[in-house]
Amino acid sequence: MAAEKKGHIVMEPKLHHLWCSRNLGLCFYLGGSNLPHRKTDSDEFHVPGFPQNYKFHRTQLHKFLRAADGTDEWSQFFIPQTALSMKSDGWICNTVEEIEPLGLHLLRNYLQLPVWPVGPLLPPASLSGSKHRAGKEPGIALEACMEWLDLKDENYVLYISFGSQNTIRASQMMALAEGLEESGRSFIWVIWPPFGFDINGEFIAEWLPKGFE
């Protein structure tokens, strides 16, 4: 975009803004625009932009990307938009460097563009104790969560989240829960229903080991 200023043409920077805080997921989508899962008969595949030893499973794909074949509506919209975004002068992401250093590193390497984390940018309602953007009541009050965190040592609490649009299989959820329990570490886990269930459905205790708290 160009603008005139005192007889001179000033070029304004073109920035791509993402309201997505999962930069590993961003890298995944960027590489996924090449539809790598369509180029193999295996359920596991490599995504451009990730180290060669990183493998992904089809069940980790968003449902639209999983069904994409290059001719569907999702592909027709998303792939051109991705190509245009990579012509930007930089990206602004709703995330924090300290939470997603690997994702930001991979994203910068893939884009070869500046990437500025400016998050977390939260809706005002989420800070006032009301329902968050998914429309559900939080499992614990924000104030109680902060008080609990203040009692813990620095770098001691694990944070686990797969975002609001993705999840894992029930068997993976069970294995993750068992691993967390064996670690003995305190943690905060944002749990969504596992793959195959309604992502907006209610939590079912059977998804976790008996006695897991």
LOROZA-689763 format. One line per 5 residues: number of its first residue (from 0); for each residue y, x, z of N, C-alpha, C. Coordinates in nm, 3 decimals, padded with zeros to 5 digits. Example, Ala and Ser with C-alpha at 12.3 -4.5 7.8 and 13.67 -1.06 7.14 Angstrom:
<rs>
0 = -00.569 01.319 00.780 -00.450 01.230 00.780 -00.330 01.320 00.780 ~ -00.225 01.285 00.708 -00.106 01.367 00.714 00.003 01.290 00.787
</rs>
This chain:
<rs>
0 = -00.118 00.085 00.000 00.000 00.000 00.000 00.124 00.089 00.000 ~ 00.216 00.058 -00.088 00.337 00.139 -00.098 00.458 00.056 -00.055 ~ 00.556 00.122 00.004 00.680 00.055 00.046 00.796 00.149 00.018 ~ 00.910 00.089 -00.021 01.028 00.170 -00.049 01.109 00.190 00.078 ~ 01.162 00.313 00.097 01.245 00.343 00.212 01.350 00.445 00.170
5 = 01.477 00.399 00.165 01.589 00.484 00.128 01.564 00.554 -00.006 ~ 01.519 00.476 -00.103 01.503 00.531 -00.236 01.373 00.608 -00.256 ~ 01.291 00.620 -00.155 01.165 00.692 -00.168 01.048 00.595 -00.151 ~ 00.939 00.628 -00.212 00.818 00.549 -00.198 00.735 00.607 -00.085 ~ 00.706 00.527 00.013 00.626 00.570 00.128 00.489 00.505 00.120
10 = 00.386 00.586 00.122 00.250 00.533 00.116 00.200 00.503 00.257 ~ 00.170 00.377 00.281 00.119 00.338 00.412 -00.033 00.359 00.416 ~ -00.083 00.408 00.527 -00.227 00.434 00.535 -00.308 00.306 00.530 ~ -00.426 00.315 00.472 -00.520 00.203 00.467 -00.625 00.226 00.573 ~ -00.630 00.138 00.670 -00.725 00.152 00.780 -00.824 00.037 00.778
15 = -00.948 00.070 00.811 -01.053 -00.030 00.819 -01.081 -00.055 00.967 ~ -01.065 -00.180 01.009 -01.082 -00.213 01.151 -01.213 -00.286 01.172 ~ -01.293 -00.239 01.267 -01.422 -00.300 01.296 -01.425 -00.351 01.438 ~ -01.457 -00.480 01.451 -01.473 -00.537 01.585 -01.617 -00.519 01.630 ~ -01.673 -00.406 01.599 -01.812 -00.379 01.634 -01.817 -00.256 01.721
20 = -01.885 -00.265 01.835 -01.888 -00.153 01.928 -02.018 -00.074 01.918 ~ -02.105 -00.109 01.824 -02.234 -00.042 01.816 -02.233 00.051 01.695 ~ -02.185 00.172 01.715 -02.165 00.260 01.601 -02.295 00.310 01.541 ~ -02.402 00.318 01.621 -02.531 00.344 01.559 -02.565 00.232 01.462 ~ -02.530 00.111 01.502 -02.551 -00.003 01.414 -02.463 00.003 01.291
25 = -02.340 00.054 01.307 -02.251 00.068 01.192 -02.309 00.165 01.091 ~ -02.355 00.279 01.141 -02.419 00.376 01.053 -02.539 00.314 00.984 ~ -02.611 00.234 01.062 -02.730 00.168 01.010 -02.692 00.074 00.896 ~ -02.587 -00.004 00.916 -02.544 -00.097 00.812 -02.495 -00.024 00.688 ~ -02.420 00.084 00.710 -02.369 00.160 00.596 -02.484 00.214 00.512
30 = -02.579 00.277 00.582 -02.696 00.325 00.510 -02.779 00.211 00.458 ~ -02.779 00.100 00.535 -02.857 -00.016 00.496 -02.805 -00.084 00.371 ~ -02.681 -00.057 00.334 -02.626 -00.114 00.211 -02.704 -00.066 00.089 ~ -02.777 00.046 00.107 -02.864 00.094 00.000 -03.000 00.025 00.004 ~ -03.019 -00.064 00.101 -03.143 -00.140 00.118 -03.266 -00.049 00.122
35 = -03.268 00.050 00.211 -03.380 00.145 00.216 -03.512 00.079 00.251 ~ -03.509 -00.035 00.324 -03.634 -00.102 00.359 -03.702 -00.166 00.239 ~ -03.628 -00.179 00.128 -03.684 -00.233 00.005 -03.749 -00.126 -00.081 ~ -03.733 -00.001 -00.039 -03.783 00.111 -00.119 -03.914 00.167 -00.066 ~ -03.974 00.097 00.030 -04.100 00.142 00.087 -04.185 00.021 00.126
40 = -04.316 00.038 00.125 -04.407 -00.068 00.170 -04.432 -00.059 00.320 ~ -04.386 00.048 00.381 -04.406 00.068 00.524 -04.306 -00.015 00.604 ~ -04.344 -00.052 00.726 -04.251 -00.123 00.814 -04.147 -00.029 00.872 ~ -04.174 00.102 00.867 -04.080 00.202 00.916 -04.015 00.274 00.798 ~ -03.888 00.309 00.812 -03.816 00.371 00.701 -03.700 00.453 00.754
45 = -03.652 00.543 00.672 -03.536 00.628 00.705 -03.410 00.566 00.648 ~ -03.300 00.579 00.722 -03.170 00.527 00.679 -03.076 00.642 00.650 ~ -03.013 00.645 00.530 -02.918 00.752 00.498 -02.810 00.765 00.605 ~ -02.778 00.888 00.640 -02.677 00.913 00.742 -02.736 00.949 00.876 ~ -02.866 00.922 00.895 -02.935 00.956 01.018 -03.021 01.079 00.998
50 = -03.048 01.156 01.105 -03.141 01.268 01.094 -03.276 01.223 01.040 ~ -03.346 01.313 00.974 -03.471 01.278 00.909 -03.577 01.228 01.007 ~ -03.569 01.273 01.132 -03.671 01.231 01.229 -03.641 01.095 01.290 ~ -03.531 01.029 01.248 -03.499 00.895 01.295 -03.566 00.793 01.202 ~ -03.652 00.711 01.256 -03.717 00.607 01.179 -03.681 00.470 01.238
55 = -03.666 00.372 01.151 -03.634 00.237 01.193 -03.744 00.142 01.151 ~ -03.757 00.033 01.224 -03.858 -00.068 01.197 -03.791 -00.192 01.140 ~ -03.861 -00.262 01.053 -03.802 -00.379 00.989 -03.752 -00.482 01.090 ~ -03.818 -00.492 01.203 -03.777 -00.590 01.303 -03.643 -00.556 01.367 ~ -03.595 -00.431 01.346 -03.466 -00.392 01.401 -03.350 -00.435 01.312
60 = -03.381 -00.484 01.194 -03.278 -00.527 01.100 -03.222 -00.663 01.140 ~ -03.092 -00.681 01.118 -03.034 -00.814 01.128 -03.102 -00.903 01.024 ~ -03.116 -01.031 01.055 -03.193 -01.120 00.967 -03.137 -01.124 00.824 ~ -03.005 -01.114 00.808 -02.947 -01.116 00.674 -02.980 -00.988 00.598 ~ -02.975 -00.875 00.668 -03.007 -00.749 00.604 -03.156 -00.741 00.574
65 = -03.237 -00.796 00.663 -03.382 -00.794 00.643 -03.421 -00.871 00.517 ~ -03.351 -00.978 00.488 -03.382 -01.061 00.372 -03.310 -01.017 00.246 ~ -03.215 -00.921 00.260 -03.134 -00.880 00.144 -03.218 -00.811 00.038 ~ -03.187 -00.841 -00.088 -03.257 -00.776 -00.199 -03.161 -00.726 -00.307 ~ -03.032 -00.734 -00.280 -02.932 -00.688 -00.376 -02.873 -00.799 -00.460
70 = -02.940 -00.916 -00.463 -02.890 -01.027 -00.544 -02.851 -01.148 -00.458 ~ -02.883 -01.143 -00.329 -02.854 -01.256 -00.241 -02.706 -01.259 -00.205 ~ -02.662 -01.367 -00.139 -02.520 -01.383 -00.105 -02.473 -01.274 -00.011 ~ -02.557 -01.235 00.086 -02.518 -01.131 00.182 -02.490 -01.002 00.107 ~ -02.580 -00.963 00.017 -02.561 -00.839 -00.058 -02.438 -00.846 -00.147
75 = -02.418 -00.959 -00.213 -02.307 -00.974 -00.304 -02.173 -00.959 -00.232 ~ -02.168 -01.000 -00.106 -02.044 -00.987 -00.029 -02.036 -00.852 00.041 ~ -02.140 -00.814 00.113 -02.131 -00.701 00.205 -02.128 -00.567 00.133 ~ -02.208 -00.547 00.032 -02.216 -00.416 -00.033 -02.082 -00.377 -00.097 ~ -02.014 -00.466 -00.172 -01.881 -00.429 -00.224 -01.779 -00.405 -00.112
80 = -01.786 -00.484 -00.003 -01.693 -00.464 00.106 -01.715 -00.328 00.173 ~ -01.840 -00.288 00.185 -01.871 -00.157 00.243 -01.815 -00.046 00.155 ~ -01.832 -00.060 00.024 -01.780 00.041 -00.069 -01.628 00.052 -00.059 ~ -01.559 -00.061 -00.047 -01.413 -00.060 -00.035 -01.369 00.003 00.097 ~ -01.442 -00.027 00.205 -01.403 00.026 00.336 -01.414 00.178 00.340
85 = -01.504 00.235 00.262 -01.522 00.379 00.261 -01.413 00.451 00.183 ~ -01.324 00.374 00.119 -01.208 00.431 00.051 -01.084 00.427 00.142 ~ -01.102 00.382 00.266 -00.991 00.376 00.361 -00.949 00.517 00.402 ~ -00.833 00.526 00.466 -00.786 00.653 00.521 -00.846 00.681 00.658 ~ -00.905 00.579 00.719 -00.967 00.596 00.850 -01.019 00.464 00.901
90 = -01.102 00.472 01.004 -01.160 00.353 01.065 -01.117 00.342 01.211 ~ -01.091 00.219 01.255 -01.062 00.189 01.394 -01.178 00.107 01.448 ~ -01.239 00.153 01.556 -01.358 00.086 01.609 -01.337 00.041 01.753 ~ -01.389 -00.075 01.784 -01.379 -00.131 01.918 -01.491 -00.073 02.005 ~ -01.475 00.052 02.045 -01.575 00.118 02.127 -01.509 00.228 02.208
95 = -01.589 00.302 02.283 -01.541 00.410 02.368 -01.620 00.537 02.337 ~ -01.551 00.648 02.322 -01.616 00.775 02.286 -01.725 00.813 02.385 ~ -01.698 00.792 02.514 -01.793 00.834 02.618 -01.921 00.751 02.617 ~ -01.914 00.628 02.567 -02.033 00.542 02.565 -02.117 00.567 02.440 ~ -02.052 00.594 02.328 -02.125 00.608 02.202 -02.094 00.739 02.130
100 = -02.112 00.853 02.196 -02.081 00.979 02.128 -02.169 01.005 02.006 ~ -02.298 00.972 02.016 -02.388 00.995 01.903 -02.353 00.905 01.785 ~ -02.329 00.776 01.814 -02.295 00.684 01.707 -02.167 00.723 01.636 ~ -02.066 00.763 01.711 -01.940 00.805 01.650 -01.956 00.933 01.570 ~ -02.038 01.024 01.622 -02.064 01.149 01.549 -02.130 01.121 01.415
105 = -02.233 01.036 01.415 -02.302 01.004 01.291 -02.211 00.928 01.194 ~ -02.130 00.838 01.249 -02.040 00.759 01.166 -01.937 00.850 01.098 ~ -01.879 00.944 01.173 -01.780 01.036 01.114 -01.845 01.125 01.008 ~ -01.965 01.172 01.035 -02.034 01.256 00.937 -02.064 01.179 00.809 ~ -02.102 01.053 00.824 -02.138 00.973 00.708 -02.016 00.936 00.625
110 = -01.909 00.897 00.693 -01.788 00.852 00.623 -01.704 00.967 00.571 ~ -01.706 01.081 00.645 -01.614 01.190 00.616 -01.470 01.142 00.622 ~ -01.443 01.056 00.722 -01.311 00.999 00.745 -01.281 01.004 00.895 ~ -01.154 01.000 00.933 -01.123 00.988 01.077 -01.174 00.854 01.130 ~ -01.229 00.856 01.250 -01.274 00.735 01.318 -01.213 00.736 01.458
115 = -01.134 00.633 01.489 -01.065 00.627 01.617 -01.125 00.516 01.703 ~ -01.188 00.549 01.815 -01.234 00.445 01.907 -01.117 00.396 01.992 ~ -01.092 00.267 01.994 -00.977 00.211 02.065 -01.020 00.108 02.169 ~ -01.148 00.099 02.195 -01.198 -00.006 02.284 -01.203 00.037 02.429 ~ -01.258 -00.048 02.514 -01.305 -00.181 02.469 -01.192 -00.283 02.465
120 = -01.183 -00.354 02.352 -01.087 -00.462 02.338 -01.161 -00.592 02.368 ~ -01.126 -00.658 02.477 -01.197 -00.777 02.523 -01.107 -00.899 02.517 ~ -01.164 -01.016 02.486 -01.084 -01.139 02.492 -01.033 -01.161 02.633 ~ -00.908 -01.207 02.650 -00.854 -01.229 02.784 -00.944 -01.315 02.871 ~ -01.014 -01.411 02.809 -01.099 -01.501 02.886 -01.212 -01.425 02.955
125 = -01.257 -01.315 02.893 -01.369 -01.241 02.952 -01.327 -01.165 03.077 ~ -01.197 -01.150 03.098 -01.146 -01.079 03.215 -01.102 -01.172 03.327 ~ -01.113 -01.302 03.301 -01.065 -01.398 03.399 -01.179 -01.471 03.469 ~ -01.302 -01.423 03.446 -01.417 -01.484 03.513 -01.471 -01.605 03.441 ~ -01.416 -01.641 03.322 -01.466 -01.756 03.249 -01.579 -01.713 03.158
130 = -01.629 -01.806 03.080 -01.740 -01.777 02.991 -01.700 -01.671 02.890 ~ -01.795 -01.584 02.853 -01.764 -01.485 02.752 -01.776 -01.548 02.614 ~ -01.757 -01.468 02.510 -01.743 -01.525 02.375 -01.870 -01.592 02.326 ~ -01.987 -01.559 02.384 -02.110 -01.624 02.340 -02.123 -01.764 02.398 ~ -02.034 -01.800 02.492 -02.034 -01.934 02.545 -02.122 -01.953 02.666
135 = -02.177 -01.847 02.724 -02.263 -01.859 02.841 -02.193 -01.803 02.964 ~ -02.234 -01.856 03.079 -02.182 -01.801 03.204 -02.246 -01.665 03.228 ~ -02.169 -01.564 03.268 -02.229 -01.433 03.297 -02.323 -01.443 03.416 ~ -02.426 -01.357 03.416 -02.524 -01.360 03.523 -02.469 -01.314 03.656 ~ -02.359 -01.238 03.655 -02.298 -01.188 03.777 -02.147 -01.180 03.757
140 = -02.074 -01.209 03.860 -01.928 -01.207 03.850 -01.879 -01.064 03.822 ~ -01.772 -01.052 03.744 -01.718 -00.921 03.711 -01.681 -00.843 03.835 ~ -01.618 -00.909 03.932 -01.576 -00.840 04.054 -01.695 -00.784 04.130 ~ -01.803 -00.862 04.138 -01.923 -00.817 04.209 -01.986 -00.698 04.137 ~ -01.983 -00.702 04.005 -02.039 -00.591 03.927 -01.959 -00.463 03.951
145 = -01.827 -00.473 03.953 -01.743 -00.356 03.974 -01.762 -00.299 04.114 ~ -01.775 -00.387 04.212 -01.798 -00.341 04.349 -01.931 -00.267 04.359 ~ -02.032 -00.319 04.293 -02.164 -00.256 04.293 -02.158 -00.118 04.227 ~ -02.087 -00.109 04.115 -02.074 00.019 04.044 -02.001 00.122 04.130 ~ -01.900 00.079 04.203 -01.822 00.171 04.287 -01.907 00.235 04.397
150 = -02.017 00.171 04.431 -02.105 00.225 04.535 -02.202 00.331 04.481 ~ -02.210 00.343 04.348 -02.306 00.434 04.287 -02.243 00.569 04.257 ~ -02.327 00.673 04.254 -02.280 00.806 04.219 -02.241 00.811 04.071 ~ -02.153 00.904 04.037 -02.109 00.922 03.898 -02.226 00.964 03.810 ~ -02.233 00.909 03.690 -02.338 00.939 03.592 -02.478 00.902 03.642
155 = -02.486 00.802 03.730 -02.616 00.763 03.785 -02.667 00.633 03.725 ~ -02.576 00.542 03.689 -02.615 00.409 03.641 -02.638 00.411 03.490 ~ -02.753 00.358 03.448 -02.784 00.346 03.305 -02.731 00.213 03.253 ~ -02.680 00.215 03.130 -02.631 00.092 03.066 -02.714 00.069 02.940 ~ -02.777 -00.048 02.931 -02.862 -00.079 02.817 -02.812 -00.206 02.750
160 = -02.782 -00.198 02.621 -02.738 -00.314 02.545 -02.769 -00.291 02.398 ~ -02.819 -00.394 02.332 -02.845 -00.387 02.189 -02.745 -00.472 02.112 ~ -02.636 -00.509 02.180 -02.533 -00.587 02.114 -02.561 -00.736 02.120 ~ -02.470 -00.814 02.066 -02.480 -00.960 02.072 -02.549 -01.019 01.951 ~ -02.584 -00.936 01.851 -02.647 -00.987 01.731 -02.781 -00.921 01.703
165 = -02.832 -00.848 01.799 -02.958 -00.779 01.776 -03.040 -00.782 01.904 ~ -03.170 -00.758 01.891 -03.257 -00.759 02.006 -03.381 -00.677 01.974 ~ -03.480 -00.678 02.063 -03.604 -00.605 02.044 -03.720 -00.700 02.063 ~ -03.840 -00.654 02.028 -03.959 -00.737 02.044 -03.994 -00.752 02.192 ~ -04.068 -00.858 02.224 -04.106 -00.883 02.363 -04.186 -00.767 02.421
170 = -04.275 -00.708 02.340 -04.354 -00.595 02.387 -04.266 -00.474 02.416 ~ -04.162 -00.454 02.335 -04.069 -00.345 02.357 -03.986 -00.370 02.482 ~ -03.949 -00.496 02.504 -03.873 -00.532 02.623 -03.954 -00.504 02.748 ~ -04.083 -00.538 02.743 -04.170 -00.513 02.858 -04.182 -00.363 02.884 ~ -04.200 -00.283 02.778 -04.213 -00.138 02.793 -04.085 -00.077 02.846
175 = -03.970 -00.126 02.799 -03.841 -00.076 02.846 -03.823 -00.108 02.995 ~ -03.860 -00.229 03.034 -03.848 -00.269 03.175 -03.935 -00.180 03.263 ~ -04.057 -00.152 03.220 -04.147 -00.067 03.298 -04.091 00.075 03.309 ~ -04.033 00.125 03.199 -03.974 00.258 03.202 -03.855 00.266 03.296 ~ -03.771 00.163 03.295 -03.657 00.159 03.386 -03.703 00.155 03.531
180 = -03.806 00.077 03.556 -03.858 00.066 03.692 -03.913 00.200 03.740 ~ -03.985 00.271 03.653 -04.042 00.400 03.690 -03.937 00.509 03.704 ~ -03.823 00.494 03.636 -03.718 00.595 03.643 -03.652 00.602 03.780 ~ -03.653 00.490 03.852 -03.589 00.486 03.982 -03.438 00.486 03.976 ~ -03.382 00.475 03.856 -03.237 00.476 03.841 -03.181 00.334 03.846
185 = -03.059 00.323 03.894 -02.988 00.194 03.887 -02.947 00.170 03.742 ~ -02.939 00.045 03.703 -02.906 00.017 03.562 -02.841 -00.119 03.548 ~ -02.770 -00.133 03.438 -02.717 -00.262 03.393 -02.777 -00.287 03.256 ~ -02.848 -00.398 03.242 -02.916 -00.429 03.116 -02.867 -00.565 03.068 ~ -02.802 -00.566 02.952 -02.758 -00.690 02.890 -02.877 -00.745 02.811
190 = -02.941 -00.846 02.864 -03.065 -00.896 02.806 -03.039 -01.018 02.717 ~ -03.094 -01.011 02.596 -03.097 -01.125 02.504 -03.243 -01.160 02.478 ~ -03.272 -01.283 02.437 -03.410 -01.318 02.405 -03.468 -01.222 02.302 ~ -03.597 -01.188 02.314 -03.657 -01.093 02.221 -03.671 -01.149 02.080 ~ -03.705 -01.059 01.989 -03.721 -01.096 01.848 -03.823 -01.208 01.834
195 = -03.789 -01.308 01.753 -03.877 -01.423 01.735 -03.836 -01.544 01.816 ~ -03.744 -01.524 01.913 -03.693 -01.633 01.993 -03.547 -01.660 01.955 ~ -03.498 -01.777 01.994 -03.358 -01.813 01.968 -03.268 -01.714 02.042 ~ -03.184 -01.640 01.968 -03.099 -01.538 02.027 -03.002 -01.599 02.128 ~ -02.975 -01.728 02.116 -02.884 -01.796 02.209 -02.959 -01.877 02.314
200 = -03.091 -01.858 02.318 -03.172 -01.933 02.412 -03.161 -01.879 02.554 ~ -03.226 -01.948 02.646 -03.223 -01.910 02.786 -03.324 -01.799 02.814 ~ -03.298 -01.723 02.920 -03.387 -01.614 02.959 -03.516 -01.669 03.019 ~ -03.629 -01.605 02.987 -03.759 -01.643 03.039 -03.816 -01.525 03.117 ~ -03.852 -01.548 03.242 -03.898 -01.440 03.329 -04.022 -01.370 03.276
205 = -04.104 -01.439 03.197 -04.228 -01.381 03.146 -04.204 -01.265 03.051 ~ -04.080 -01.247 03.006 -04.051 -01.135 02.916 -04.049 -01.001 02.989 ~ -04.043 -01.004 03.122 -04.034 -00.883 03.202 -04.153 -00.873 03.296 ~ -04.185 -00.753 03.347 -04.298 -00.739 03.440 -04.278 -00.824 03.566 ~ -04.389 -00.866 03.630 -04.380 -00.943 03.753 -04.311 -00.860 03.862
210 = -04.221 -00.923 03.932 -04.151 -00.855 04.040 -04.038 -00.766 03.995 ~ -04.008 -00.766 03.862 -03.900 -00.681 03.811 -03.768 -00.741 03.850 ~ -03.679 -00.659 03.909 -03.547 -00.706 03.949 -03.442 -00.604 03.907
</rs>
